């Protein structure tokens, strides 16, 4: 069951509070997420109706086993992504921000089965228009409708948004060619570059080509330019990458215990 970003964020906080205090309460959840108690109460009621949380006799809230499993998966993805971006040299705060967005997208199932936001579809359409235009292929509303599986009315709406952003020239008929502006071509090329880098990285770590393409198609919309630049540097160096990790709490990655390790001493090169 796909809950969406907001409900998953609620579950994560409820999970954390339960781990820390044994249960969660509406006011504390609202405080953690910076929401009002009223809106938080509505969200918790929805989660309860879906079977993700239960209320105790004192009205405290606890996650069900199904919610615990989902929250643990989200945190596992989050910590992996934070660690990986820090490993690439992305600053801690930016790495955490990117990971917080991407954890909701990086699912076990195909990304193609996940609902796509209008903003993502808009960006994908601009990317496709730019790619086809650069290749010498004209684009029409009718062709975009068939390619993306959207209705003509939906495509018109997305194109109106792109025209309002000065990324394409206004379009009238459904068979009239769509012409991108120089700004639109620049944005489309940038999105395509992000997509290629993400897809190449996923294939490098063993994801099959189709899945890599599907996941890159989703993640290109949320990953920052800085993270993509560092991913590209990583790929260009055949996976060999000098890195310094700062601002990352290893307790989030490892359980308490004893771990074998090797330490190397390097000369100080500062002058």
N, C-alpha and C positions, 0 to 999 in steps of 0.2 A: 504494500500500500504506500503510495507516494503522499506524504503529508504537506510538502512545501517548506520553504525556508523558515517562515515565521513559526510554524508549529514545531519544527525540529529544534529551533532555538529554545522554545519553551521547554521541550523535553530535556534538552541538555542541562538547562538550569535546574529543573526539578531533579534530575539525576544527581547533579553535583550537590545540591542541598540535602538530598536524601543520604548520600554518602557521608556528608559532614555532620548532619544533625539527626538523621533517622527518618526525617520527613520534610516536607516543604509547606509553606503557607503562602497564600495569595500575595500578601503585602511584601514578603521577602522576595518572591519571584518578580513582582513588579519593580522593586528596587534594583534588583540585579540587571534587569533588561531596560530600565529607565522608561517603563510604561506606567499608565495609570492603573490602580487596583481594579477599577471597573472593567477596563479592556482586558486585563489579565484574567479576571474572573470569567469573562465570556470565553476566552481562549481555553481555559482549564476545563470549563463545562463541555466544550467541543471535544477536547482530548478524552474526557471521561466517557462521552457518548461513543467515541470510537474504540474504547477499550484500552487506552494507553495509560490512564491513571485511575486511581481509586481514592476515595476519601475515607479517612478513619472516623470513628465516632466523635472525635474532637474537631472535625472538619479539616484536619491536616491532610496533606496530599502525598501520595506515594506512587511511584511508577509501577506498572504491571511488568511481569517478566518480558513481555513483548517490547515494552518501551525501554527496559533496561538493555536489551539486546541491541536495539536500534541506536540508543545513545552511546553505547560502547563502540559500535561501529563508527559512528560519527567522530568520536574522540580519537579513535585509532587513525582514521583518515587525516584528521586535523593535525595530530602530532607528527605523522609521517610527512605531511606537506610542509609544516613549519620547519622540521628538521632538514628536509631536502632543500627548501629555498634558502635557509641559513647556510647550508653546506655550499650552495652556489655563490654565497656572498651577499645575498639580499639582506638589508638591515632587518633586525628583529621585528620592529613594529610593522614594517611593510610585509614581511613574511607572514606574520600572524593575520594581517588583514586579508592577504591573498588566500591564505589557507582557510580562513573563516568563510569566504565566498565559495571556494572550490570544493569544500568537504560535502556540500549539499548536492553537487553535480557529479562527483566521482562515485558513481554507484556500481553495484555488482551487475546490474542489468545493462543492456544496451542503452546508450544515451538517446537513441532515436525513439525510444518508447517513453521518454520523459516529456512532459508538457513544455513547450517553448514559449517564452514571453514575447510580447510584441516587439520589445526593444531588440531582442536577439534576432528575430525574424527580419526586422528592418535592416540590421547590420548585415545579415546574410544576403539579403536582396541587393544591397549596395555592393557587397563583395562580388556577387555574381555578375551584376551589371558591368562593373569595372573589368572583371576578368574577360567577359564576352566581348566588350567594346575594344579592349586591348588586342584581342585575337581577331578583330575585324568582323565579329558577328553582331548583327543588330538584335535588339531585345524589344519585345512587346509585352503588354500587360497579359495578353493571352498566353504567351510562352512562359512567363513567370508563374502564372496560375497553374499551368500544367506541371512545371518543373518542381514547384514547392508544394503542390497539393492544396493550395488555398483557393478560395472563391475569387472571382473577378473583383467583387466588392472589397474583399479583404486586401487584395493586392493594390487596388486603387488607394485605399486608406494608407498603406505603408508608403506608397509612392508620393502621396500628398505630404506626408511627414518628411520624406527625403527632400522634396522640393522646397518645403518650408525651411529646411536647414541649409538650403543652397548647395545640395549635393547632386541634384539632377535638375534639368529644365522641366517645367510643367508639361504634363502629358494629357492629351484629350481623348482620342479614340483608343479602343483596346488593341487595334492593330498598328497604331502609330509607333514609330521607333522611339525608344527611350534614350536620351542623350545625357550622359553624366557631365557635370561641371569639372573643372580642374580640381576643385576641392574634393568632390566626390571620388574622382579617380585616385587621389592621394589617400583618402580614407580607405577605399576598397583595396588598394595595393597593400596598405599596412595591415589590414585584416587578413588578407591572403597570406602574407608573410608570417604572421602569428600562427595561422592555421598550419602552414607547412612545418614550422619549427616544432609545434606541439605534436603533430602527427609523426614526425621523424623521431622525436624523443620516445614516444610510446612504442614505436616499432623497435627502437634500439633496446628497450628493456623487455622485449619479448611479446608485446601485444600484437595480435594479427592485424593486417593492414586495414580490413574493413572496420574493426572495432577502434583502431587508432584514429581513423578518419572521423568516425562518429563522435568519439570523445573529444578530439581536437575541435570539432565543429561547435561543441558546447563550451569548452573551457577557454577558447580564444576570446570570448566575450567578457570574462571576469578576471583573467590574469593580467597583472600590470605590465606596462612596457618594460620596466626595469627587470622583472623576473624573466620575461621572454628574451631580453637581450643577454642575460646571464645564461639562460638555457642554450641559446645559440652559441655562446662562447664555449660552453661545455661540449656541445656537439662538434664544434670545429676543432676541439683538442682531443677528439677520440676518447672522451670520457675521463681524460686526465686533467685534473683541475686543482690548482692551489687554492686553498680556502681557509678562512678564519671564521669560526662561529662565535658570535657574541649575542648576548641577550637571550639565550635559550636555556631553559631549566631542564636539566637532564632527568630530574625526578619525574617529569611528565612522560619521559620515554622509557625509563627503566623502573622496575619494582625494586623495593629494598632488598639488598643481598650483597654478596661478594662476587666480583667479576674479575677474571684474569685480564691483564693488560700489559702493554709494552710502552715505555716512555723513551723518547729520544730527546737529546739535548742539542740545540742548534746555536751557533755563535750569534751574538747580537750584532746586527748589521747597521744599527743606527750610528750616526756620526754627530 
